[in-house]
Amino acid sequence: MSDDGLDELEREAQDRKRRKGREAGTSRNPRQRPKVEEERQRRAAEAKKREEERQERRRREAEQLSDPEPPPVGPEPDGQDEGEGESDAPPKRRTRPASTPFYPDPDNEAFLWAIQSEAVKHREKIPATAVIRLALRRLQDQKTPAEIVQELGGPVQTKGKMGRPRR
């Protein structure tokens, strides 16, 4: 058969498919098509919702940046009167400090596990970070930063295991 004959046969096959109500290149299973359409619509709705959330978040951030800071309660520290020397620079945003990794030693880890098992008995969910925050608050109440530095400072560990323990 020649190329023209093959092209003619392909056109006839496409015409038969169209007459049966099916587009060329689609599935022969009519039930599968609505599921694909529903999935596509669901994904489009989720994408639209995410975009709206992003826009709302940007709008809130812009409002926070545009809100003026409250005026100082006391006199200016450098003795300037109000209105003198004010800059048009936007207020500096406070950045969040970098995360601090916490590697508990085996004794501390066992204590955290004991707290977690006790929490399970009472049907509570208490993460280790909450325990650490509580401990830091208690330490803050008991000691000053200078006292903590004095207690923990000193020579570097010279004996015993160095580094993170292996698993």
N, C-alpha and C positions, 0 to 999 in steps of 0.2 A: 504494500500500500504506500501511496505517496504521502507527503506531508500535508497536502490539501485534504486528502481523505481522512487523516487522523484528526486534523483540526475540525473537520465537519462532524466526525463522530463525537468529539469532545463537546462541541456546541449542542448537539442533540442530547447528550447526557445532561448537560446543564439545564437545557430547556425542560427535560423530564423532571428534574429535581425541583425546578421552580413551579411546575404545574402541580406537584404534590404538596406545595405549600412550604417548601423548605429551601432556605438559601444555600447557595453553593458553599462548601467548606464548613458547614455546621454539623452538629451531631445528628445521628439518625434517631436518637432517643428523644421524643418530644418532652418527656418529664424532666430531663436534665436541664433544659434551657431555662425554665423559670428559676431554678435554684441558682444558676449562674447570675441571672439578672438580679435576684434578691441579694446575693452576696455582693455584687457590684454596687447596688444601691446602699447596702449597709456600710460598706467601706467608704463610699462617698459621704454618707452622713457622719461617720466617725471622723473623717478628715476635715469636714466642715466644722464639726464641734471642736476639734483640736485647734483649728485656726482661730475660731472665735475665742477660745480660752487664751491663746497666745496674744491676741489683740487686746483682750481685757487686762491681761497681766501687764502688757506694755503701757496701757492707758493708766493703770494704777501706779506703775513706777514713775511715769511722767508727772502724775499729780503729786506724788511724794517729793519729787525733785523741785517742783514749782511751788510747793507750800513754803511760805517764809518761816524762818526759825523764830522762836519766841524771843522777845527783846531781853537783854540781860537784866537781872534783878538789881544788882549793885552798880556802882559807878564803873566806867571804863578803866581797865587796869593801867593803860598808858596815859590817862588823864585827858583824853580827847572828849570833846562834847559830842552829843549825838549829831549825826549828819556829816561830820568831818571825817575824811579819810575812808569812807565806805567804798568798797569795791563792788563791781557788778559781777564778780565771779560767782558761779553757782556754789552752794554749800558743798563741802567735801562729804562724800558718802563714807560711812564707816565700813570697812571691809571686814569680813569674817576671818578670824584667825585660822591658820592652817590646822588641819586635823592632827591630833597627837596620837601616835600609835601606842597601844597598851599591850604589853606582853607579860601576863601574870606568871609568876614562878609557880611551881607545883603546889606549894602550900596555899597560895592565894587562889589558884584555880580550884583546888579542892573545896575551899570555903565558898567560892561562887557557886559550885555545884550543889553544896549543901543548902545554900539559900534558895537555889532554883527548885530543889526537890521539896523543900518546905513550902514553897509557893504553890507547887503542884498539889500538895495535900490540901491547901486552902482554896484550890481552884483559882489561883491568881497567876498572872503572867508578869513577872518582874525581870526585865532585862538586866544584864550585867552593867550596862552603862548607868542605869538608875542607881545601882548599888555604889558605883564609883562616884557618882555625883553626890550621893548622901555622905560618903566617906570624906570627900573633899570639903563639903560644907561643915562637917564636924571638925575636921582638921583646921579649917579657917577660923572657927570659933575658939579653938584651943590655943593656936599658935600664930605668931606673926610670920610673914615671909622670911624675915631675918633669922628667926629661930629655926625655921625649917632648913634654911640654907646652912646654918651653923651645924645642925644635927646631921644632915646628909652630906655636907661637904667634907673634904679631906682627901686623903690619898686614894688613887685609883685602885680598884681591886687587884691584888697581887697574887692571891692564891685561889684555888677553886676553878670551876669551869668558867670559861669565857664565852660570851655570845649566847645566841638563842639555842635552847635545847633541841636536839633532834627528836623526831617522832618515831 
